[in-house]
Protein backbone atom coordinates (compact mmCIF):
# COMPACT_ATOMS: atom_id res chain seq x y z
CA UNK A 1 0.00 0.00 0.00
CA UNK A 2 1.34 3.45 -0.97
CA UNK A 3 1.91 6.13 1.68
CA UNK A 4 -0.89 8.30 0.27
CA UNK A 5 -3.31 5.37 0.49
CA UNK A 6 -2.31 4.80 4.10
CA UNK A 7 -3.28 8.39 4.85
CA UNK A 8 -6.50 8.66 2.85
CA UNK A 9 -7.94 5.41 4.18
CA UNK A 10 -8.55 7.16 7.51
CA UNK A 11 -11.15 9.35 5.79
CA UNK A 12 -12.75 6.55 3.81
CA UNK A 13 -14.61 4.59 6.48
CA UNK A 14 -18.24 5.69 6.16
CA UNK A 15 -17.12 9.29 6.44
CA UNK A 16 -16.56 8.97 10.19
CA UNK A 17 -13.96 11.20 11.95
CA UNK A 18 -11.88 8.14 12.72
CA UNK A 19 -8.71 10.02 13.65
CA UNK A 20 -10.57 12.05 16.29
CA UNK A 21 -12.01 8.88 17.79
CA UNK A 22 -8.56 7.28 18.00
CA UNK A 23 -7.08 10.38 19.63
CA UNK A 24 -9.94 10.62 22.13
CA UNK A 25 -9.44 6.96 23.00
CA UNK A 26 -5.75 7.51 23.67
CA UNK A 27 -6.35 10.49 25.92
CA UNK A 28 -9.13 8.71 27.82
CA UNK A 29 -7.44 5.33 28.34
CA UNK A 30 -3.78 6.28 28.42
CA UNK A 31 -2.97 3.66 25.80
CA UNK A 32 -3.19 3.22 22.06
CA UNK A 33 -6.43 1.38 21.12
CA UNK A 34 -6.08 -2.37 21.37
CA UNK A 35 -8.57 -2.82 18.55
CA UNK A 36 -7.41 -0.87 15.51
CA UNK A 37 -9.82 -0.31 12.60
CA UNK A 38 -7.41 -1.88 10.10
CA UNK A 39 -6.41 -4.95 12.08
CA UNK A 40 -2.77 -5.98 12.29
CA UNK A 41 0.27 -5.87 10.00
CA UNK A 42 3.32 -8.01 10.77
CA UNK A 43 1.94 -8.70 14.24
CA UNK A 44 1.39 -5.03 15.17
CA UNK A 45 -1.78 -2.97 15.27
CA UNK A 46 -2.04 -1.12 11.96
CA UNK A 47 -2.20 2.62 12.56
CA UNK A 48 -0.07 3.50 9.55
CA UNK A 49 -0.79 6.87 7.99
CA UNK A 50 -2.47 8.31 11.11
CA UNK A 51 -2.28 12.12 11.13
CA UNK A 52 -2.65 13.73 14.55
CA UNK A 53 0.31 16.11 14.42
CA UNK A 54 -0.27 19.67 15.58
CA UNK A 55 0.41 22.86 13.68
CA UNK A 56 3.53 24.42 15.15
CA UNK A 57 2.49 27.70 16.78
CA UNK A 58 4.36 30.90 16.07
CA UNK A 59 6.92 31.26 13.32
CA UNK A 60 7.42 28.30 11.02
CA UNK A 61 11.12 29.04 10.68
CA UNK A 62 13.62 28.98 13.50
CA UNK A 63 14.00 26.56 16.38
CA UNK A 64 14.48 27.23 20.06
CA UNK A 65 14.82 24.32 22.42
CA UNK A 66 14.51 26.67 25.37
CA UNK A 67 11.32 28.14 23.91
CA UNK A 68 9.77 24.71 23.64
CA UNK A 69 10.26 24.24 27.37
CA UNK A 70 8.08 27.26 28.02
CA UNK A 71 4.99 25.97 26.30
CA UNK A 72 5.44 26.46 22.55
CA UNK A 73 4.16 22.89 22.17
CA UNK A 74 1.22 21.67 24.28
CA UNK A 75 1.48 18.34 26.10
CA UNK A 76 -0.81 15.86 24.38
CA UNK A 77 0.20 12.44 25.64
CA UNK A 78 0.94 11.81 29.31
CA UNK A 79 1.72 8.39 30.77
CA UNK A 80 0.63 6.73 27.52
CA UNK A 81 1.56 3.12 26.71
CA UNK A 82 2.34 2.39 23.06
CA UNK A 83 2.91 -1.31 22.46
CA UNK A 84 2.87 -3.50 19.34
CA UNK A 85 1.80 -0.66 17.04
CA UNK A 86 2.83 0.24 13.48
CA UNK A 87 2.70 4.01 12.96
CA UNK A 88 4.72 4.11 9.76
CA UNK A 89 4.05 7.12 7.49
CA UNK A 90 2.10 8.83 10.30
CA UNK A 91 2.21 12.54 11.15
CA UNK A 92 2.90 12.94 14.87
CA UNK A 93 4.72 16.26 14.62
CA UNK A 94 4.92 18.97 17.30
CA UNK A 95 3.56 16.82 20.11
CA UNK A 96 4.84 16.42 23.66
CA UNK A 97 5.11 12.93 25.13
CA UNK A 98 5.51 12.89 28.91
CA UNK A 99 6.27 9.77 31.00
CA UNK A 100 5.33 7.49 28.10
CA UNK A 101 6.40 3.91 27.37
CA UNK A 102 6.89 2.79 23.76
CA UNK A 103 7.75 -0.82 23.01
CA UNK A 104 7.86 -3.15 19.99
CA UNK A 105 6.55 -0.42 17.68
CA UNK A 106 7.44 1.00 14.27
CA UNK A 107 7.60 4.66 13.22
CA UNK A 108 9.26 4.09 9.85
CA UNK A 109 9.00 7.15 7.56
CA UNK A 110 6.84 8.89 10.16
CA UNK A 111 6.93 12.64 10.84
CA UNK A 112 7.76 13.53 14.45
CA UNK A 113 9.56 16.81 13.83
CA UNK A 114 9.33 19.46 16.53
CA UNK A 115 8.22 16.98 19.19
CA UNK A 116 9.39 16.64 22.79
CA UNK A 117 9.80 13.46 24.82
CA UNK A 118 10.04 13.80 28.61
CA UNK A 119 11.06 10.97 30.93
CA UNK A 120 9.92 8.40 28.38
CA UNK A 121 11.17 4.89 27.65
CA UNK A 122 11.62 3.39 24.18
CA UNK A 123 12.38 -0.30 23.75
CA UNK A 124 12.55 -2.29 20.48
CA UNK A 125 11.38 0.66 18.40
CA UNK A 126 12.20 1.59 14.80
CA UNK A 127 12.45 5.20 13.60
CA UNK A 128 14.00 4.13 10.32
CA UNK A 129 13.90 6.99 7.78
CA UNK A 130 11.63 8.98 10.12
CA UNK A 131 11.71 12.79 10.39
CA UNK A 132 12.82 13.65 13.92
CA UNK A 133 14.29 17.04 13.05
CA UNK A 134 14.24 19.73 15.73
CA UNK A 135 13.05 17.16 18.24
CA UNK A 136 13.92 16.93 21.92
CA UNK A 137 14.36 13.24 22.69
CA UNK A 138 14.90 14.08 26.35
CA UNK A 139 13.50 17.38 27.57
CA UNK A 140 15.95 19.59 29.46
CA UNK A 141 13.11 20.33 31.87
CA UNK A 142 12.64 16.71 32.89
CA UNK A 143 14.13 15.00 35.93
CA UNK A 144 15.55 11.53 35.48
CA UNK A 145 15.94 11.38 31.72
CA UNK A 146 14.54 9.23 28.94
CA UNK A 147 15.77 5.74 28.00
CA UNK A 148 16.31 4.36 24.48
CA UNK A 149 17.05 0.64 24.23
CA UNK A 150 17.32 -1.35 20.98
CA UNK A 151 16.11 1.60 18.92
CA UNK A 152 16.78 1.89 15.18
CA UNK A 153 17.49 5.40 13.87
CA UNK A 154 18.92 4.17 10.55
CA UNK A 155 18.46 6.82 7.86
CA UNK A 156 16.43 9.07 10.17
CA UNK A 157 16.50 12.86 9.98
CA UNK A 158 17.67 14.04 13.40
CA UNK A 159 18.91 17.48 12.35
CA UNK A 160 19.12 20.18 15.04
CA UNK A 161 17.83 17.85 17.75
CA UNK A 162 18.67 17.93 21.46
CA UNK A 163 18.85 15.24 24.08
CA UNK A 164 19.33 16.44 27.67
CA UNK A 165 20.73 13.43 29.59
CA UNK A 166 19.14 10.23 28.22
CA UNK A 167 20.37 6.65 28.45
CA UNK A 168 21.04 5.34 24.92
CA UNK A 169 21.70 1.59 24.84
CA UNK A 170 22.07 -0.70 21.79
CA UNK A 171 20.88 1.93 19.33
CA UNK A 172 21.80 2.19 15.64
CA UNK A 173 22.37 5.67 14.15
CA UNK A 174 23.86 4.42 10.88
CA UNK A 175 23.47 6.85 7.97
CA UNK A 176 21.16 9.12 9.96
CA UNK A 177 21.32 12.87 9.30
CA UNK A 178 22.86 14.12 12.54
CA UNK A 179 23.74 17.64 11.41
CA UNK A 180 23.82 20.06 14.37
CA UNK A 181 22.64 17.42 16.83
CA UNK A 182 23.62 18.02 20.45
CA UNK A 183 23.55 14.75 22.35
CA UNK A 184 24.26 16.82 25.48
CA UNK A 185 24.90 14.53 28.46
CA UNK A 186 23.57 11.39 26.78
CA UNK A 187 25.10 8.14 28.05
CA UNK A 188 25.88 5.62 25.32
CA UNK A 189 26.34 1.86 25.49
CA UNK A 190 26.74 -0.71 22.67
CA UNK A 191 25.56 1.66 19.94
CA UNK A 192 26.64 2.23 16.32
CA UNK A 193 27.36 5.29 14.18
CA UNK A 194 28.15 4.87 10.47
CA UNK A 195 28.39 7.24 7.52
CA UNK A 196 28.60 11.03 7.81
CA UNK A 197 28.52 12.36 11.37
CA UNK A 198 28.79 16.12 10.96
CA UNK A 199 28.57 18.99 13.48
CA UNK A 200 27.58 16.75 16.39
CA UNK A 201 28.30 17.30 20.10
CA UNK A 202 28.71 14.73 22.87
CA UNK A 203 29.12 16.19 26.37
CA UNK A 204 29.68 15.33 29.99
CA UNK A 205 26.37 17.02 30.78
CA UNK A 206 23.62 19.01 29.16
CA UNK A 207 25.02 22.31 27.89
CA UNK A 208 21.74 24.14 28.59
CA UNK A 209 20.82 22.62 31.91
CA UNK A 210 20.49 25.00 34.84
CA UNK A 211 21.46 22.14 37.13
CA UNK A 212 25.13 21.85 38.04
CA UNK A 213 25.20 18.26 36.81
CA UNK A 214 22.56 15.82 35.53
CA UNK A 215 20.60 13.84 38.09
CA UNK A 216 22.39 10.62 37.19
CA UNK A 217 25.71 12.20 38.22
CA UNK A 218 24.65 13.67 41.54
CA UNK A 219 25.38 10.37 43.27
CA UNK A 220 28.74 10.05 41.49
CA UNK A 221 30.56 13.36 42.11
CA UNK A 222 33.91 11.64 41.56
CA UNK A 223 33.06 10.97 37.90
CA UNK A 224 34.88 13.58 35.79
CA UNK A 225 34.02 12.34 32.30
CA UNK A 226 31.02 10.84 30.52
CA UNK A 227 32.15 7.29 29.73
CA UNK A 228 30.99 5.80 26.44
CA UNK A 229 30.85 2.01 26.56
CA UNK A 230 31.48 -0.05 23.43
CA UNK A 231 30.21 2.54 20.96
CA UNK A 232 31.23 1.78 17.36
CA UNK A 233 32.44 4.77 15.31
CA UNK A 234 34.71 2.62 13.12
CA UNK A 235 32.78 3.28 9.90
CA UNK A 236 31.84 6.89 10.63
CA UNK A 237 33.31 10.05 9.12
CA UNK A 238 33.50 12.39 12.11
CA UNK A 239 33.52 15.99 10.81
CA UNK A 240 33.35 18.89 13.27
CA UNK A 241 32.41 16.50 16.06
CA UNK A 242 32.91 17.67 19.65
CA UNK A 243 33.65 15.20 22.43
CA UNK A 244 33.43 17.44 25.47
CA UNK A 245 34.91 15.58 28.47
CA UNK A 246 33.77 12.22 27.09
CA UNK A 247 35.77 9.05 27.77
CA UNK A 248 36.29 7.22 24.45
CA UNK A 249 38.71 4.54 25.66
CA UNK A 250 36.16 1.72 25.32
CA UNK A 251 34.92 2.83 21.90
CA UNK A 252 35.86 1.64 18.42
CA UNK A 253 37.23 4.69 16.61
CA UNK A 254 37.94 5.14 12.88
CA UNK A 255 41.49 4.26 11.86
CA UNK A 256 42.29 6.06 8.63
CA UNK A 257 44.41 8.96 7.43
CA UNK A 258 41.66 11.53 8.03
CA UNK A 259 41.11 10.87 11.73
CA UNK A 260 43.84 11.65 14.27
CA UNK A 261 43.34 9.87 17.58
CA UNK A 262 45.02 11.82 20.36
CA UNK A 263 45.94 10.14 23.62
CA UNK A 264 47.15 12.31 26.49
CA UNK A 265 45.51 15.40 24.94
CA UNK A 266 46.78 17.75 27.65
CA UNK A 267 50.43 16.98 26.94
CA UNK A 268 49.92 17.04 23.18
CA UNK A 269 48.17 20.41 23.38
CA UNK A 270 50.94 22.27 25.14
CA UNK A 271 53.74 20.63 23.17
CA UNK A 272 52.11 21.56 19.85
CA UNK A 273 51.20 25.06 21.05
CA UNK A 274 54.80 25.65 22.06
CA UNK A 275 56.08 24.60 18.65
CA UNK A 276 53.52 26.76 16.84
CA UNK A 277 54.36 29.76 19.03
CA UNK A 278 58.07 29.38 18.30
CA UNK A 279 58.02 28.59 14.59
CA UNK A 280 54.87 29.99 12.99
CA UNK A 281 54.29 33.52 11.75
CA UNK A 282 51.26 35.73 12.21
CA UNK A 283 48.39 35.65 11.46
CA UNK A 284 48.43 31.84 11.14
CA UNK A 285 50.09 31.47 14.53
CA UNK A 286 47.19 33.12 16.39
CA UNK A 287 44.58 31.27 14.33
CA UNK A 288 46.23 27.90 14.99
CA UNK A 289 46.63 28.52 18.72
CA UNK A 290 43.02 29.66 18.99
CA UNK A 291 41.82 26.51 17.27
CA UNK A 292 44.00 24.29 19.45
CA UNK A 293 42.52 25.92 22.54
CA UNK A 294 39.05 25.25 21.18
CA UNK A 295 39.46 21.56 20.34
CA UNK A 296 41.55 20.69 23.40
CA UNK A 297 40.18 22.97 26.07
CA UNK A 298 36.70 24.44 25.95
CA UNK A 299 34.87 27.28 24.19
CA UNK A 300 34.95 29.08 27.56
CA UNK A 301 38.73 29.37 27.24
CA UNK A 302 38.32 31.50 24.13
CA UNK A 303 36.70 34.19 26.25
CA UNK A 304 39.28 34.27 29.00
CA UNK A 305 37.43 31.93 31.36
CA UNK A 306 39.12 28.76 32.54
CA UNK A 307 36.71 25.89 33.28
CA UNK A 308 37.49 23.49 36.13
CA UNK A 309 37.71 20.57 33.71
CA UNK A 310 38.58 20.81 30.03
CA UNK A 311 38.61 18.51 27.02
CA UNK A 312 42.36 18.15 27.52
CA UNK A 313 41.62 16.25 30.73
CA UNK A 314 39.74 13.48 28.93
CA UNK A 315 41.84 10.39 28.11
CA UNK A 316 41.35 10.50 24.31
CA UNK A 317 40.35 13.17 21.83
CA UNK A 318 39.93 13.01 18.07
CA UNK A 319 40.56 15.50 15.26
CA UNK A 320 39.59 15.29 11.59
CA UNK A 321 42.24 16.41 9.13
CA UNK A 322 39.71 18.25 6.94
CA UNK A 323 38.50 20.31 9.90
CA UNK A 324 42.01 21.68 10.34
CA UNK A 325 42.32 22.38 6.63
CA UNK A 326 39.00 24.22 6.58
CA UNK A 327 40.12 26.47 9.41
CA UNK A 328 43.68 27.43 8.50
CA UNK A 329 43.97 26.34 4.85
CA UNK A 330 45.22 23.15 3.27
CA UNK A 331 48.96 23.75 3.69
CA UNK A 332 48.84 25.10 7.25
CA UNK A 333 46.23 22.50 8.19
CA UNK A 334 48.48 19.69 7.03
CA UNK A 335 51.41 21.21 8.93
CA UNK A 336 49.31 21.35 12.09
CA UNK A 337 48.14 17.76 11.59
CA UNK A 338 51.74 16.61 11.17
CA UNK A 339 52.74 18.37 14.40
CA UNK A 340 49.92 16.70 16.30
CA UNK A 341 50.69 13.25 14.84
CA UNK A 342 54.41 13.64 15.53
CA UNK A 343 53.77 14.66 19.12
CA UNK A 344 51.34 11.78 19.64
CA UNK A 345 53.95 9.33 18.34
CA UNK A 346 56.66 10.86 20.53
CA UNK A 347 54.55 10.61 23.68
CA UNK A 348 53.54 7.03 22.84
CA UNK A 349 57.18 6.02 22.34
CA UNK A 350 58.16 7.77 25.56
CA UNK A 351 55.42 6.01 27.53
CA UNK A 352 56.43 2.60 26.15
CA UNK A 353 60.07 3.25 27.05
CA UNK A 354 59.08 4.18 30.61
CA UNK A 355 57.18 0.91 30.95
CA UNK A 356 60.26 -1.07 29.99
C-alpha angles and dihedrals in degrees: 000000000000121000092247090053090051089056100042094048088073089067096043103072105101089307092284120152090246096165091056091051092051092049092048090050092053094050093046099045102029091231139079110265112276090211110055119193092236099046120225136325120197090347096308131103107265110238094142115151095021111156115202099132117134128235107255107246121230124011117005092214125063130041130227119180090190091052091054089058090060097059108280087134120042119228108251106165121043124176090349122164116216112185133161094356132141111211097165115155090012126141109231097150127152096012129134119225114196125188091345130156120215120184138166092358137133128223097169113164090355124145114238099149117150093017129136128215118197124191091335131150125221121189128173093354130149123213092168111165090350123147107244096154118150089008128145106219090184117022115231087222095060127096118223101017136241126280127222116189125173092352123159116217094164110153093354123147106239097158117157093000127150132210116188106201109324130159109243113190129172094350127153118218096169114155092351118146101249098167111153093356115155110202087186110187095346115152114221131202130172095345133142135225120185134168124014115359104179132174094354128151129208115185144182088240142355110297092213100041117120088208117094091235134354118276092252090061099047090086092046106052090156091066108101100175138039103247117216112206120211096331113165116223093151095115097036128105103220108203120174090347118161121209101188108193092328121149108229098172094110095045131097106240129192114268109203139108093271098058121066113198110206121201118189091021094182094060093042091051097056095040092053093042090053092052093047091048092052101041110025127084129224137298092023092049093061093042092051094047091048091052092047089053089051099050096039103034123023138281086254089067090063089065097048096264119122114210119215091242126026137189088260088068093061115096097239135021131180134214129190116222093222091055090060092046092051091053104044103013132266098284097043091040091055090047090052091047091051091051091051093046092047092050092047090052092047093051092046091051091047092051092049091050091051090053091055 
